[in-house]
Every structure is written in structure tokens, then in C-alpha cells.
Amino acid sequence: MAKYKLQEMPDVHHDGKRRVYPKMIINRTLSRKEFVEMMRDYHRGTSPSMVEAVLIDVEDMLVRMLSMGYNVIWAIWVIIHSR
């Protein structure tokens, strides 16, 4: 389960108010190879090469869409790109 710590934002407006937001504590970063192996263990019917190909295509499309100024919302995973 993900763990979070409360982080305080600096007072950028100098109004004496500081906002607090949850910041996820990163356990570790998985390599693409590790992620593909985890996907293979999760769904044995899909070959690792197929998972790798789909990941590469998704990455390419996300880069393309974000570079054109689109926001991409994907289930609970939100990627926000400011224009």
C-alpha cells in the first residue's frame, strides 16, 4: 500500500497561509524490464514482448499528445501537462 507524508507548500502569496498536500513516499523505481516481468506474472496469457510493445506505443502516444498541449487522464493515473 502506498504511504504518504504531509508536505507544506511555501507561502508564495505572502498571505500567511501555507497549504499542506500529501506527497507519496517512493518505495523504489522499477525498470521497464521489472515491470514487464510483473505484468507477465499477473497475466500469464500475454507474452513479455507484447507487453513491451504496448508500453512503448503508449509512451510514444503520451509524449505526442502532451507535446500538443493535451491533458491525458487514464483511470486513476493522471498526467497533467501545463500549457
C-alpha positions in Angstrom: 0.0 0.0 0.0 1.3 3.5 -0.8 2.4 5.7 2.0 2.2 9.5 2.1 3.6 12.3 4.2 2.1 15.7 4.5 4.2 18.3 2.8 3.9 22.0 3.4 4.0 24.4 0.4 5.9 27.7 0.7 3.9 30.8 1.3 4.2 32.1 -2.3 1.4 34.8 -2.0 2.8 36.1 1.3 -0.6 36.0 2.9 0.5 33.8 5.9 -1.4 30.8 4.6 0.5 27.6 3.8 -1.2 24.7 2.1 -0.5 21.1 3.0 -0.6 18.4 0.4 0.1 14.6 0.6 3.3 13.6 -1.1 3.8 9.9 -1.9 6.8 8.2 -0.3 8.5 6.4 -3.1 9.4 2.8 -2.3 11.7 2.3 -5.3 11.6 2.8 -9.0 11.0 -0.2 -11.2 12.8 -0.7 -14.5 10.8 -1.4 -17.6 12.1 -5.0 -17.6 10.9 -5.5 -14.0 7.5 -4.0 -14.8 7.1 -6.3 -17.8 8.0 -9.3 -15.6 5.4 -8.3 -13.1 2.8 -8.0 -15.9 3.8 -11.5 -17.1 3.3 -12.8 -13.6 -0.1 -11.0 -13.3 -1.4 -12.2 -16.7 0.4 -15.3 -18.0 -1.5 -15.3 -21.3 0.3 -12.2 -22.6 3.9 -12.5 -23.8 6.6 -10.2 -22.4 7.3 -8.9 -25.9 3.7 -7.9 -26.4 3.6 -6.1 -23.0 6.9 -4.3 -24.0 5.5 -3.3 -27.4 2.3 -1.9 -25.9 4.3 0.1 -23.3 6.5 1.6 -26.0 3.4 2.6 -28.0 1.7 4.1 -25.0 4.8 6.0 -24.1 5.2 7.4 -27.7 1.5 8.4 -27.8 1.6 10.1 -24.4 4.7 12.1 -25.5 3.0 13.1 -28.7 -0.3 14.2 -27.1 1.3 16.0 -24.2 3.6 17.9 -26.6 0.5 19.1 -28.4 -1.0 20.5 -25.2 -3.4 17.8 -24.3 -4.1 16.5 -20.8 -4.3 12.8 -20.6 -6.5 11.1 -17.9 -6.2 7.4 -17.7 -8.3 5.7 -15.0 -6.7 6.8 -11.7 -3.4 7.7 -13.3 -3.4 11.4 -14.2 -0.7 13.1 -16.3 -1.0 16.8 -16.3 1.0 19.0 -18.7 0.7 22.7 -18.3 0.4 24.7 -21.5 
